[in-house]
Amino acid sequence: MLNDNYSSILQYYESLIQRPIDDYAQRRYRLRLPVIPEGILQEILVKAIGFFRDEPSLLLLEGDFVIIGDLYGSILDLLRIFKLLGFGSSKKFLFLGNLIGDSHFSLEVMSLVFLLKNMYPEQFFIIRGSNEFQGIVNHSEFQKSINDLYTADSLYFKFLELFSYLPFAAVVNNEAFCVHSGFGPSIESLSVIKNIKRPFTKLSAELAPLFWSNPTDSLPLYLPTSQGILYGSQALSEFLEENELKVMIRGHMLIPDGIKIGLKDKLNTVFSCSNYNGSLNRSGLLRYSNKGAELSSFDPLATLCRTDVAFLRSQSETVFSINQHVSSITSQRSILGLKQALPPTLPSLADARISLTTTLLQETKKNIPIIGRKSVRPIVPNLPKPKHRRSDMRPAYIYTED
């Protein structure tokens, strides 16, 4: 029965991508997202935890991979990728973390990706991003999304448990080091990653560069900053040579074109969430094989809010079945009169990131020397500031079909 439910959910999503994704983005047709029954979603998370627990902290992968960068909860960018490449087992996918973020559909993005992990465990792989930690998750819309649609507080904590078992990095075809953010003086050998014990809940200064670091052309080696470690081309070359690797593929950083090659062609940065916070950036995608990397990017999509979408409940709590013509729901809690929803105004996700990296930096500066050209002032990338919108200020959209 469980596998039947998985197939039914996936078939529903396959029906969604039969229509052009831009129709949803431009509000020509209303996106109807499924509300996976609470018990089935719990089972999805429990089964996925089992897969992640059995995987090593450093994945060793072989084959041709589609590598997806930060999605930040952008369901339309994820659906566009699957419309292009398909959901099935004919391709292998590697997600570089930050499935959760400032966009409005983190719950749906993660539920779909973890469902696919359960259905195709040898084709779908996910590594942990900087946002998959409780200190960041608490400042996102994710918990409110759960509270609006479900009655069990345990769902939120089950997601947190799952995050604690996610692998930290991957090596593809013995040559490509794939990680969310990067490395640092405390992580110059892959053995450091291999030896990380899970469940892992509290980020230490030693491991922070995996999640909070960025490349720079302004110095050759390392420099700690308010947003984590900066590493230059010499540091990267030495890291790759030490570990007998050729290239590093990472996410974490907003890229206007969605994908960028840097540090003497030894670094690929992939960012798959388009139009992040209204920045109009493109969505990036990287296909990696023994022949090398193939880069793709796609036009930015207009941003959808949760109020733009119809959420459809299953007709049964134990068997997933949706009639697409039934009326939608916006909040199961409000219908059942259960538990007060979270306040609409949440602390800034960017503020939470800055607070975390500042704390880690204070620990890091004590142990890491500043190495590089003293006369060069490093360029520190700024975090985009989220744009908060009041629902009563949003324009009204007319759907051609509802």
FITOR-635041 format. One record per residue (C-alpha): residue number from 1; x, y, z. Coordinates in Angstrom, 3 decimals, decimal comma. Layout:
BEGIN
    nr          X          Y          Z
   NUM          X          Y          Z
...
This chain:
BEGIN
    nr          X          Y          Z
     1      0,000      0,000      0,000
     2      2,864      2,376      0,839
     3      4,442      1,985     -2,601
     4      1,016      2,480     -4,191
     5      0,693      5,778     -2,331
     6      4,127      6,843     -3,508
     7      3,235      6,072     -7,111
     8     -0,081      7,913     -6,831
     9      1,593     11,039     -5,428
    10      4,230     10,963     -8,156
    11      1,563     10,478    -10,842
    12     -0,203     13,559     -9,537
    13      2,977     15,623     -9,867
    14      3,538     14,181    -13,332
    15      0,108     15,497    -14,297
    16      1,141     18,980    -13,144
    17      4,143     19,153    -15,468
    18      2,059     18,311    -18,541
    19      1,217     22,007    -18,626
    20      3,923     24,643    -19,324
    21      5,431     25,682    -15,978
    22      5,276     29,322    -17,005
    23      1,471     29,032    -17,100
    24      1,562     28,619    -13,323
    25      4,141     31,356    -12,830
    26      2,171     33,867    -14,907
    27     -1,110     32,853    -13,219
    28     -2,645     31,716    -16,496
    29     -3,544     28,494    -14,716
    30     -3,747     27,927    -10,999
    31     -1,219     25,506     -9,549
    32     -2,966     22,800     -7,487
    33     -0,577     21,202     -5,026
    34     -1,408     18,006     -3,131
    35     -1,544     17,921      0,652
    36      0,022     14,546      1,373
    37     -1,950     12,905      4,220
    38     -0,218     13,290      7,562
    39      0,341      9,580      8,157
    40      1,763      9,035      4,665
    41      4,107     12,015      5,015
    42      5,327     10,669      8,352
    43      6,066      7,333      6,646
    44      7,950      9,103      3,849
    45     10,179     10,867      6,378
    46     10,799      7,743      8,482
    47     11,765      5,691      5,440
    48     14,006      8,460      4,085
    49     15,771      8,725      7,457
    50     16,584      5,037      7,153
    51     18,212      5,554      3,752
    52     20,231      8,575      4,904
    53     21,321      6,811      8,096
    54     22,740      3,942      6,035
    55     24,669      6,266      3,708
    56     28,153      7,508      4,650
    57     28,821     11,133      5,594
    58     30,830     11,399      2,361
    59     28,993      9,839     -0,583
    60     31,088      8,040     -3,207
    61     29,032      8,099     -6,397
    62     29,551      6,771     -9,917
    63     27,751      7,628    -13,139
    64     26,232     10,556    -14,970
    65     24,569     13,020    -12,590
    66     22,206     15,954    -12,796
    67     23,447     18,330    -10,087
    68     20,931     20,784     -8,636
    69     21,915     23,763     -6,518
    70     19,962     25,722     -3,923
    71     16,195     25,604     -4,512
    72     15,159     27,630     -1,450
    73     11,674     26,137     -1,594
    74     10,995     27,079     -5,234
    75      8,535     24,414     -6,353
    76      8,227     25,824     -9,878
    77     11,968     25,607    -10,554
    78     11,957     22,010     -9,298
    79      8,968     21,104    -11,473
    80     10,611     22,752    -14,482
    81     13,703     20,582    -13,993
    82     11,577     17,435    -13,821
    83      9,551     18,522    -16,844
    84     12,839     18,735    -18,753
    85     14,455     15,560    -17,421
    86     11,642     13,413    -16,014
    87     10,974     11,995    -12,553
    88     11,931      8,388    -13,166
    89     14,917      6,167    -12,550
    90     16,639      6,709    -15,901
    91     18,754      9,590    -14,517
    92     20,702     10,216    -11,345
    93     20,231     13,413     -9,337
    94     22,390     15,066     -6,692
    95     20,980     17,987     -4,667
    96     23,541     20,335     -3,099
    97     21,387     21,309     -0,119
    98     19,208     24,282      0,783
    99     15,994     22,666     -0,370
   100     14,478     24,881      2,308
   101     14,665     28,666      2,163
   102     13,033     32,011      1,564
   103     10,675     30,871     -1,190
   104      7,213     29,764     -0,134
   105      7,117     26,023     -0,875
   106      9,905     24,437      1,166
   107      7,482     21,874      2,591
   108      6,339     20,730     -0,838
   109      9,865     20,734     -2,334
   110     11,269     18,586      0,456
   111      8,289     16,234      0,541
   112      8,637     15,557     -3,194
   113     12,427     15,119     -3,112
   114     12,297     12,755     -0,116
   115      9,486     10,798     -1,786
   116     11,726     10,346     -4,838
   117     14,598      9,276     -2,588
   118     12,385      6,512     -1,217
   119     11,243      5,393     -4,645
   120     14,675      5,558     -6,318
   121     17,292      5,404     -3,536
   122     20,160      4,717     -5,955
   123     19,187      7,558     -8,284
   124     18,438     10,426     -5,868
   125     21,041     11,787     -3,453
   126     20,824     14,817     -1,178
   127     23,569     16,505      0,811
   128     22,980     18,948      3,636
   129     22,901     22,700      3,114
   130     23,364     25,661      5,444
   131     19,594     26,067      5,799
   132     19,004     22,484      6,959
   133     19,778     23,341     10,586
   134     17,226     24,128     13,278
   135     18,674     27,572     14,001
   136     17,907     28,587     10,410
   137     14,713     26,582      9,920
   138     13,114     28,274     12,947
   139     13,293     31,614     11,130
   140     11,735     30,438      7,873
   141      8,120     30,003      6,801
   142      8,563     26,244      6,876
   143      7,124     25,609     10,336
   144      4,163     27,855      9,626
   145      3,466     25,922      6,410
   146      3,313     22,696      8,410
   147      1,071     24,237     11,061
   148     -1,316     25,571      8,422
   149     -1,855     22,180      6,781
   150     -1,308     19,585      9,501
   151     -2,274     19,021     13,116
   152      0,752     17,055     14,387
   153      3,668     19,027     15,811
   154      5,738     15,853     15,447
   155      5,986     16,400     11,671
   156      8,211     19,447     12,135
   157     10,543     17,593     14,483
   158     10,645     14,593     12,152
   159     11,980     16,893      9,408
   160     14,640     18,177     11,829
   161     15,606     14,599     12,639
   162     15,913     13,831      8,937
   163     18,209     16,850      8,433
   164     20,532     15,520     11,141
   165     21,205     12,373      9,064
   166     21,840     14,018      5,675
   167     25,303     13,376      4,178
   168     27,745     16,302      4,082
   169     29,388     15,974      0,671
   170     29,891     13,656     -2,291
   171     32,655     12,616     -4,671
   172     31,409     11,832     -8,182
   173     33,423      9,559    -10,476
   174     36,494      9,880     -8,230
   175     37,123     13,393     -9,527
   176     34,393     15,896     -8,623
   177     34,019     17,095     -5,019
   178     30,396     18,160     -4,477
   179     29,522     20,141     -1,366
   180     27,052     22,805     -0,340
   181     29,533     25,619      0,236
   182     33,216     24,709      0,340
   183     36,140     23,854      2,594
   184     38,679     25,584      4,837
   185     41,923     25,157      6,759
   186     40,118     22,788      9,137
   187     38,848     20,622      6,238
   188     41,791     20,041      3,926
   189     41,319     16,267      3,790
   190     38,254     14,212      2,857
   191     38,919     12,052      5,898
   192     37,558     14,868      8,082
   193     34,189     14,550      6,327
   194     34,228     10,761      6,314
   195     34,646     10,729     10,093
   196     31,699     13,013     10,924
   197     29,259     11,145     13,156
   198     25,523     11,456     12,685
   199     22,937     12,413     13,808
   200     24,589     15,842     13,632
   201     22,683     18,770     15,107
   202     25,068     21,518     16,224
   203     27,476     23,090     13,739
   204     31,014     23,603     15,033
   205     33,602     26,116     13,837
   206     35,717     23,253     12,493
   207     32,993     22,047     10,114
   208     31,448     25,447      9,362
   209     33,307     25,868      6,009
   210     31,227     23,007      4,554
   211     28,194     25,277      4,917
   212     29,487     28,841      5,285
   213     32,348     29,613      2,897
   214     32,746     31,293     -0,467
   215     35,334     31,545     -3,246
   216     37,209     34,775     -3,947
   217     39,576     36,026     -6,634
   218     41,032     38,612     -4,254
   219     43,468     36,419     -2,342
   220     45,126     33,053     -2,946
   221     44,464     31,182      0,300
   222     42,070     31,808      3,204
   223     40,439     34,654      5,047
   224     37,711     34,460      7,734
   225     34,896     36,983      7,250
   226     31,506     37,748      8,767
   227     29,953     35,313      6,290
   228     32,390     32,449      6,737
   229     35,731     31,478      5,245
   230     36,868     32,869      1,913
   231     39,118     30,562     -0,128
   232     41,154     31,434     -3,196
   233     42,422     29,581     -6,248
   234     45,641     28,365     -4,606
   235     43,730     26,966     -1,633
   236     41,352     25,147     -3,973
   237     44,164     23,751     -6,138
   238     45,963     22,439     -3,054
   239     42,762     20,907     -1,672
   240     42,007     19,120     -4,962
   241     45,584     17,919     -5,386
   242     45,764     16,667     -1,793
   243     42,600     14,598     -2,314
   244     43,354     13,512     -5,918
   245     40,373     15,375     -7,347
   246     39,912     17,558    -10,436
   247     37,044     19,958     -9,744
   248     34,716     21,213     -7,029
   249     30,982     21,719     -7,547
   250     29,079     23,729     -4,947
   251     25,966     25,833     -4,360
   252     25,270     28,348     -1,580
   253     25,834     31,543     -3,594
   254     23,329     33,519     -5,652
   255     24,571     33,537     -9,255
   256     22,922     35,941    -11,760
   257     23,253     33,425    -14,625
   258     22,398     30,442    -12,408
   259     25,816     28,839    -12,867
   260     29,383     30,117    -12,814
   261     32,859     28,742    -13,507
   262     35,662     30,221    -11,425
   263     39,018     29,872     -9,682
   264     40,951     28,901    -12,806
   265     38,154     26,657    -14,102
   266     38,340     24,342    -11,091
   267     35,117     25,512     -9,462
   268     31,489     25,337    -10,605
   269     28,842     27,152     -8,555
   270     25,207     26,140     -9,196
   271     22,162     28,071     -7,981
   272     18,833     26,570     -9,089
   273     16,262     28,907     -7,514
   274     15,400     31,527    -10,125
   275     14,283     35,077     -9,331
   276     15,483     34,719     -5,748
   277     13,831     37,475     -3,702
   278     13,025     39,364     -6,893
   279     16,648     39,418     -8,148
   280     15,647     38,059    -11,611
   281     18,559     35,597    -11,585
   282     18,391     32,563    -13,838
   283     18,089     28,962    -12,637
   284     21,225     26,862    -13,069
   285     21,694     23,155    -13,675
   286     24,834     21,072    -14,172
   287     25,082     17,663    -15,801
   288     28,286     15,872    -14,864
   289     29,758     12,762    -16,468
   290     33,155     11,253    -17,253
   291     33,204     13,566    -20,257
   292     33,052     16,642    -18,035
   293     30,409     19,205    -17,107
   294     27,507     20,430    -19,218
   295     26,049     23,714    -17,949
   296     22,454     24,882    -18,430
   297     20,485     27,869    -17,227
   298     16,846     28,867    -17,538
   299     14,885     32,114    -17,539
   300     13,648     33,440    -14,192
   301     10,101     32,533    -13,224
   302      7,655     34,898    -11,561
   303      7,386     34,199     -7,840
   304      4,344     32,368     -6,499
   305      3,050     32,870     -2,965
   306      1,072     30,258     -1,075
   307     -2,084     32,334     -1,568
   308     -1,656     31,890     -5,342
   309     -1,935     28,104     -5,053
   310     -4,821     25,723     -4,409
   311     -3,958     23,011     -1,859
   312     -5,937     19,824     -2,385
   313     -6,527     17,188      0,277
   314     -6,560     13,478     -0,327
   315    -10,006     11,881     -0,162
   316     -8,553      9,348      2,291
   317     -5,982      9,657      5,077
   318     -4,549      6,211      4,358
   319     -4,787      5,985      0,561
   320     -3,628      8,965     -1,510
   321     -6,412      9,988     -3,883
   322     -7,246     13,476     -5,116
   323    -10,170     14,743     -7,110
   324     -8,740     17,817     -8,821
   325    -12,194     19,384     -9,023
   326    -12,846     19,484     -5,281
   327    -12,540     22,790     -3,497
   328     -9,136     23,755     -2,170
   329     -8,044     24,371      1,396
   330     -5,753     27,041      2,764
   331     -5,423     25,925      6,363
   332     -6,516     22,670      7,919
   333     -5,959     24,162     11,363
   334     -8,386     27,002     10,727
   335    -11,024     24,575      9,435
   336    -10,719     22,257     12,419
   337    -10,317     25,062     14,928
   338     -7,076     23,533     16,188
   339     -4,051     25,340     17,607
   340     -3,223     28,930     16,863
   341     -1,084     29,302     13,748
   342      2,324     30,944     14,036
   343      2,482     34,758     13,859
   344      2,639     35,984     10,245
   345      5,709     38,105     10,934
   346      8,786     35,937     11,454
   347     12,365     37,018     12,197
   348     14,393     37,519      9,038
   349     16,014     34,367      7,653
   350     18,961     36,506      6,550
   351     19,316     37,842     10,110
   352     19,464     34,261     11,391
   353     22,226     33,399      8,906
   354     24,255     36,485      9,861
   355     23,880     35,725     13,570
   356     25,052     32,137     13,080
   357     28,047     32,987     10,903
   358     29,113     35,783     13,275
   359     29,164     33,311     16,167
   360     31,131     30,757     14,155
   361     33,551     33,450     12,976
   362     34,367     34,461     16,537
   363     35,371     30,854     17,232
   364     37,200     30,485     13,921
   365     39,336     33,635     14,178
   366     40,991     32,273     17,304
   367     42,361     29,263     15,414
   368     42,752     30,237     11,745
   369     45,523     32,586     10,618
   370     44,783     35,156      7,941
   371     46,820     34,032      4,946
   372     47,077     35,905      1,691
   373     48,107     39,195      0,132
   374     47,811     41,762      2,904
   375     47,372     44,643      0,452
   376     44,210     43,154     -1,076
   377     40,810     43,894      0,407
   378     38,633     40,791     -0,143
   379     35,284     41,129     -1,827
   380     32,682     39,788      0,579
   381     29,414     38,793     -1,129
   382     26,341     40,257      0,526
   383     23,345     38,157      1,455
   384     20,200     39,236     -0,393
   385     17,643     40,819      1,877
   386     14,282     39,080      1,779
   387     11,390     41,182      0,575
   388      8,350     40,971      2,802
   389      5,017     41,472      1,103
   390      1,735     42,252      2,701
   391     -1,014     40,145      1,227
   392     -3,356     43,130      0,909
   393     -0,801     44,935     -1,274
   394     -0,431     42,100     -3,765
   395     -2,156     42,489     -7,126
   396     -5,168     40,367     -7,959
   397     -4,694     37,746    -10,664
   398     -7,334     36,278    -12,930
   399     -6,920     32,604    -13,767
   400     -8,145     31,384    -17,112
   401     -9,202     28,113    -15,508
   402     -9,744     27,296    -11,836
